[in-house]
Amino acid sequence: MQSEWQKRYDQVRTITPSKQIRIRTTPSPERPIKLKFAQSPVQALYTTSTKATVILPLQNEYKYTMPETRQGCRSIELSNQLGIVLGGHSHRESLEFNFIDLQSGQWLQKQQFQDWEYLKYRMKENNTKLGSHFSINYDFEEQTLYCFGGERIQGVRRQSNTLSKIQNHQLQQFIINGINPRRNHTSTLMDNQLIIIGGFEDMNTKPNYFGDIHSINLSTMKSTQLQKQFMKNGLAYHQVISVQKKNQYFEEKENGIYLFGGKDQEDNFNNDLLQIVIGTQLQMNVVQTIGQQPKARRNFSMNYDQNSQCIIIFGGTNDFEIFDDLYTLNIQSKIWFNNLWRIK
């Protein structure tokens, strides 16, 4: 007998033409998520809204290849075929690198990634760990992972201002002066810069939330403060995506960093979609949208699909309810679409 989600999968699978999209974070390692957009490239240029459906792939036959359940881990797409999960902690900090086939939704056996296993053993010998709750970005051209900040557990919990660079299965770490240690911040790549936004540091009495924006030059590993306080009470647990595109169908004014969600020092949730433009001067605008937008939230996933020109928001919580909803926003029409789908 088919499960409810398998029935949904069979229904969605018949839609053509389509484009498969992956959310870069997963609510549970046992339930990887893919998005399938029922939309052709031509429709994507002129549509006012885009509908998406979540698909939960079949479980693995080889259970031991799946990541252990943990919090604060990060996942990211390395190619159209391959995704990686790393970091986080449960009863201990994780050193594992786990890989998933993004087309089939199957976790892959570690034996296929010996270079990553050797890196794990070198990190263990040197007591070098990525920690948890860090930000992660991948430079496709340089084939390089950048992980910044986060939290280490060494007897006590300590936040970090370390930038970890993984290239050719080699790890380098740099202490970035000028940026406070932090966790639950965001970062995004722009040219040869890593842009760091918000986050918080645990102090003796209560967390100190940051409302600053910094850039890190990835050649010199030097930081520059771009904005001292873009939000009065700081911001953490938010998400960002970067849009940098120019063609005959796309207006350059839509480019920039888009920020949504999160909460501040006083536990106030941010319900605005912000556009941050970094040039000779930093500009920040509240994006005016149409339709029912997502409720304010934290601990959610946010991604951008270039083909449909859509921001994708999935899941999260506002500390009173847990969301399993799915929203898309076409950044040209500025229309939200609530896909009205729930995980069972």
C-alpha positions as CSV (number, residue, x, y, z in Angstrom):
1,M,0.0,0.0,0.0
2,Q,1.4,3.4,-1.0
3,S,2.0,6.1,1.6
4,E,0.4,9.5,1.3
5,W,3.6,11.2,0.2
6,Q,4.3,8.4,-2.4
7,K,0.9,9.1,-3.9
8,R,1.8,12.7,-4.1
9,Y,5.1,11.8,-5.7
10,D,3.4,9.7,-8.4
11,Q,1.0,12.6,-9.1
12,V,3.7,15.2,-9.4
13,R,6.0,13.0,-11.4
14,T,3.6,13.1,-14.4
15,I,3.9,16.9,-14.8
16,T,6.1,18.0,-17.7
17,P,8.0,20.0,-18.5
18,S,9.6,20.5,-15.1
19,K,12.7,21.6,-13.3
20,Q,14.0,19.9,-10.1
21,I,15.2,22.1,-7.3
22,R,16.8,21.1,-4.0
23,I,16.5,23.0,-0.7
24,R,19.9,23.4,0.7
25,T,19.0,22.5,4.3
26,T,17.0,19.5,5.4
27,P,14.7,19.4,8.5
28,S,15.9,15.8,9.1
29,P,18.7,13.8,7.5
30,E,16.3,10.9,7.1
31,R,13.9,13.0,5.0
32,P,15.9,14.7,2.2
33,I,13.7,17.1,0.2
34,K,13.5,18.0,-3.4
35,L,11.3,20.6,-5.1
36,K,9.8,20.1,-8.5
37,F,8.6,23.1,-10.4
38,A,5.8,22.6,-13.0
39,Q,6.9,25.3,-15.3
40,S,8.7,25.6,-18.7
41,P,11.6,28.1,-19.3
42,V,9.3,30.3,-21.4
43,Q,6.7,30.4,-18.7
44,A,9.3,31.3,-16.1
45,L,10.0,34.5,-17.9
46,Y,6.5,35.8,-17.9
47,T,4.6,34.1,-15.1
48,T,3.1,36.0,-12.2
49,S,3.4,33.2,-9.8
50,T,5.1,29.8,-9.6
51,K,3.7,26.7,-8.1
52,A,6.0,24.1,-6.4
53,T,5.6,20.8,-4.8
54,V,7.8,19.0,-2.2
55,I,8.8,15.5,-2.9
56,L,10.2,13.1,-0.2
57,P,12.4,10.6,-1.9
58,L,12.4,6.9,-1.1
59,Q,14.4,5.7,1.8
60,N,17.8,4.1,1.4
61,E,18.3,0.4,1.2
62,Y,21.7,1.0,3.0
63,K,20.7,2.7,6.3
64,Y,24.3,3.0,7.5
65,T,25.1,5.6,4.8
66,M,22.7,8.1,6.2
67,P,23.8,10.9,8.5
68,E,23.3,10.6,12.2
69,T,20.5,12.8,13.6
70,R,21.9,16.0,14.9
71,Q,21.3,19.8,15.2
72,G,23.2,22.7,13.8
73,C,24.5,20.8,10.8
74,R,24.7,22.4,7.3
75,S,24.1,21.1,3.8
76,I,24.8,22.6,0.4
77,E,24.7,21.7,-3.3
78,L,28.1,20.9,-4.8
79,S,26.7,20.1,-8.3
80,N,23.4,19.3,-10.0
81,Q,24.0,15.7,-9.0
82,L,25.6,16.0,-5.5
83,G,24.9,17.5,-2.1
84,I,26.9,17.4,1.1
85,V,25.9,17.4,4.8
86,L,28.6,18.4,7.4
87,G,29.1,19.7,10.9
88,G,26.5,19.8,13.7
89,H,26.3,18.0,17.0
90,S,24.2,15.6,19.1
91,H,25.9,14.2,22.2
92,R,29.2,15.1,20.4
93,E,30.4,17.2,17.6
94,S,30.2,15.5,14.2
95,L,33.2,15.1,11.9
96,E,31.3,13.3,9.3
97,F,30.9,14.2,5.6
98,N,27.7,12.7,4.1
99,F,26.7,12.9,0.5
100,I,23.4,12.6,-1.3
101,D,22.5,12.0,-4.9
102,L,20.3,15.0,-5.7
103,Q,18.6,13.3,-8.6
104,S,17.5,10.0,-6.9
105,G,17.4,11.4,-3.4
106,Q,19.5,8.5,-2.1
107,W,22.3,8.8,0.4
108,L,25.6,7.6,-1.0
109,Q,28.1,5.2,0.6
110,K,31.2,6.8,2.2
111,Q,33.5,4.4,0.3
112,Q,32.8,6.5,-2.8
113,F,34.4,9.5,-1.2
114,Q,37.8,8.4,0.1
115,D,39.4,11.8,-0.2
116,W,36.8,13.3,2.2
117,E,37.3,10.4,4.6
118,Y,41.0,11.1,4.6
119,L,40.2,14.7,5.4
120,K,38.0,13.6,8.3
121,Y,40.8,11.5,9.8
122,R,43.3,14.4,9.4
123,M,40.9,16.7,11.2
124,K,40.4,14.2,14.0
125,E,44.2,13.8,14.5
126,N,44.6,17.6,14.6
127,N,41.5,18.1,16.8
128,T,40.1,20.4,14.1
129,K,36.3,20.6,13.8
130,L,33.8,22.8,12.0
131,G,31.4,22.9,15.0
132,S,27.8,23.7,14.4
133,H,25.4,26.6,13.6
134,F,28.0,28.1,11.1
135,S,27.3,29.6,7.7
136,I,28.2,27.8,4.6
137,N,28.8,28.8,0.9
138,Y,30.2,27.0,-2.1
139,D,32.2,28.7,-4.9
140,F,31.4,26.5,-8.0
141,E,34.1,28.0,-10.1
142,E,36.9,27.4,-7.5
143,Q,35.2,24.3,-6.1
144,T,35.7,25.6,-2.7
145,L,33.6,25.5,0.5
146,Y,33.6,28.4,2.9
147,C,32.3,27.9,6.5
148,F,32.3,30.9,8.9
149,G,31.7,31.2,12.6
150,G,29.5,28.9,14.5
151,E,29.8,27.2,17.8
152,R,32.3,24.8,19.3
153,I,31.7,22.6,22.4
154,Q,35.0,22.4,24.3
155,G,33.8,21.8,27.9
156,V,31.6,24.9,27.4
157,R,29.9,26.3,24.3
158,R,32.0,29.0,22.6
159,Q,31.2,30.9,19.4
160,S,33.8,31.3,16.7
161,N,35.1,33.9,14.2
162,T,37.1,31.3,12.2
163,L,36.8,31.0,8.5
164,S,37.3,27.4,7.3
165,K,38.3,27.0,3.6
166,I,38.0,23.5,2.1
167,Q,39.6,23.1,-1.4
168,N,40.9,20.0,-3.0
169,H,40.0,18.1,0.2
170,Q,42.4,20.3,2.2
171,L,41.3,22.4,5.1
172,Q,42.7,25.8,6.0
173,Q,41.4,27.9,8.9
174,F,41.7,31.7,9.4
175,I,40.8,33.8,12.5
176,I,39.0,36.9,11.1
177,N,39.9,39.9,13.1
178,G,37.3,42.7,13.2
179,I,34.3,40.4,13.3
180,N,32.9,39.2,16.7
181,P,32.5,35.4,17.2
182,R,28.9,34.4,16.4
183,R,26.4,31.8,15.4
184,N,23.1,31.6,13.5
185,H,24.3,34.4,11.2
186,T,24.2,34.2,7.4
187,S,26.8,34.6,4.7
188,T,26.8,34.9,0.9
189,L,29.5,35.1,-1.8
190,M,29.8,38.2,-4.0
191,D,32.7,38.3,-6.4
192,N,35.8,37.6,-4.1
193,Q,34.0,38.7,-1.0
194,L,32.1,36.8,1.7
195,I,29.4,38.9,3.2
196,I,28.5,38.2,6.8
197,I,25.2,39.4,8.2
198,G,23.9,39.4,11.9
199,G,24.0,36.4,14.3
200,F,24.6,36.4,18.0
201,E,27.2,35.6,20.7
202,D,26.4,33.9,24.0
203,M,27.4,36.2,26.8
204,N,27.4,35.4,30.6
205,T,23.9,36.7,31.1
206,K,22.1,36.6,27.8
207,P,22.9,36.4,24.0
208,N,24.3,39.5,22.3
209,Y,22.6,39.9,18.9
210,F,24.5,41.6,16.1
211,G,23.0,44.0,13.5
212,D,26.2,44.5,11.6
213,I,27.2,43.6,8.0
214,H,30.9,42.7,7.2
215,S,32.8,41.6,4.1
216,I,35.8,39.3,4.1
217,N,38.3,39.6,1.2
218,L,38.9,35.9,0.3
219,S,42.4,36.7,-1.0
220,T,43.7,38.5,2.0
221,M,41.3,37.2,4.7
222,K,40.8,40.8,5.9
223,S,37.4,42.1,7.0
224,T,35.7,45.4,6.4
225,Q,32.6,46.6,8.2
226,L,29.9,47.7,5.7
227,Q,27.2,48.5,8.2
228,K,27.4,48.9,12.0
229,Q,23.7,48.4,12.8
230,F,21.2,47.7,10.1
231,M,18.7,46.6,12.8
232,K,18.4,48.3,16.2
233,N,18.2,45.1,18.3
234,G,20.3,42.9,15.9
235,L,19.1,39.9,14.0
236,A,19.8,36.1,14.0
237,Y,18.2,32.9,12.7
238,H,17.4,34.7,9.4
239,Q,18.2,33.5,5.9
240,V,19.6,35.2,2.8
241,I,20.0,34.4,-0.9
242,S,22.0,36.3,-3.5
243,V,20.7,37.3,-6.9
244,Q,23.4,38.4,-9.4
245,K,22.1,38.1,-12.9
246,K,21.7,40.3,-16.0
247,N,20.1,39.4,-19.4
248,Q,17.4,40.6,-21.7
249,Y,14.6,39.2,-19.6
250,F,16.0,40.4,-16.2
251,E,16.2,43.9,-14.7
252,E,19.4,44.7,-13.0
253,K,17.6,46.5,-10.2
254,E,16.4,43.1,-8.9
255,N,20.0,42.1,-8.1
256,G,21.2,42.1,-4.6
257,I,21.0,40.1,-1.3
258,Y,17.5,39.2,-0.2
259,L,17.0,38.6,3.6
260,F,13.9,37.2,5.3
261,G,12.9,36.1,8.8
262,G,14.9,35.8,12.0
263,K,14.4,37.4,15.4
264,D,16.1,40.1,17.4
265,Q,17.5,40.6,20.9
266,E,14.0,41.2,22.3
267,D,12.5,38.1,20.6
268,N,10.7,40.2,18.0
269,F,10.4,38.3,14.7
270,N,11.3,40.0,11.3
271,N,8.4,39.7,8.8
272,D,10.0,41.9,6.1
273,L,11.7,40.8,3.0
274,L,14.7,43.0,2.7
275,Q,16.9,43.7,-0.4
276,I,20.5,44.7,0.4
277,V,22.5,46.2,-2.5
278,I,26.2,46.6,-1.9
279,G,28.0,49.1,-4.1
280,T,29.8,52.4,-3.4
281,Q,27.2,52.8,-0.7
282,L,25.1,50.0,1.0
283,Q,21.4,50.3,0.3
284,M,18.7,48.4,2.2
285,N,15.0,48.4,1.0
286,V,11.9,46.7,2.2
287,V,10.6,44.7,-0.8
288,Q,6.9,45.5,-1.5
289,T,5.2,42.3,-2.4
290,I,1.7,41.1,-3.4
291,G,-0.3,38.2,-2.0
292,Q,-0.1,36.2,1.3
293,Q,3.5,36.2,2.4
294,P,5.0,33.7,4.9
295,K,4.6,34.3,8.6
296,A,7.6,35.6,10.4
297,R,9.8,32.6,11.4
298,R,13.3,31.3,12.2
299,N,15.1,28.0,11.5
300,F,13.7,27.7,8.0
301,S,15.1,27.0,4.6
302,M,15.5,29.7,1.9
303,N,16.8,29.2,-1.7
304,Y,16.7,30.8,-5.1
305,D,16.0,29.1,-8.4
306,Q,17.5,31.0,-11.4
307,N,15.4,29.3,-14.0
308,S,12.0,30.4,-12.5
309,Q,13.5,33.5,-10.8
310,C,11.9,32.5,-7.6
311,I,12.7,32.7,-3.9
312,I,11.7,29.5,-2.1
313,I,10.9,29.5,1.6
314,F,10.2,26.2,3.5
315,G,9.3,25.3,7.1
316,G,10.6,26.9,10.3
317,T,9.1,28.0,13.6
318,N,7.9,31.1,15.3
319,D,8.4,29.5,18.8
320,F,4.6,28.9,19.0
321,E,4.0,26.7,16.0
322,I,6.1,24.7,13.6
323,F,5.6,25.3,9.9
324,D,5.7,22.7,7.1
325,D,4.5,25.2,4.4
326,L,6.1,26.1,1.1
327,Y,6.2,29.6,-0.4
328,T,7.6,30.9,-3.7
329,L,8.1,34.5,-4.7
330,N,8.9,35.6,-8.3
331,I,11.3,38.4,-7.8
332,Q,10.1,40.3,-10.9
333,S,6.4,40.2,-10.3
334,K,6.8,40.3,-6.5
335,I,3.9,37.9,-6.1
336,W,3.9,35.3,-3.3
337,F,2.4,31.9,-4.0
338,N,1.4,29.7,-1.0
339,N,1.7,26.1,-2.2
340,L,-0.6,24.7,0.5
341,W,1.3,21.5,1.0
342,R,1.9,19.7,4.3
343,I,4.3,17.0,5.3
344,K,2.4,14.1,6.9
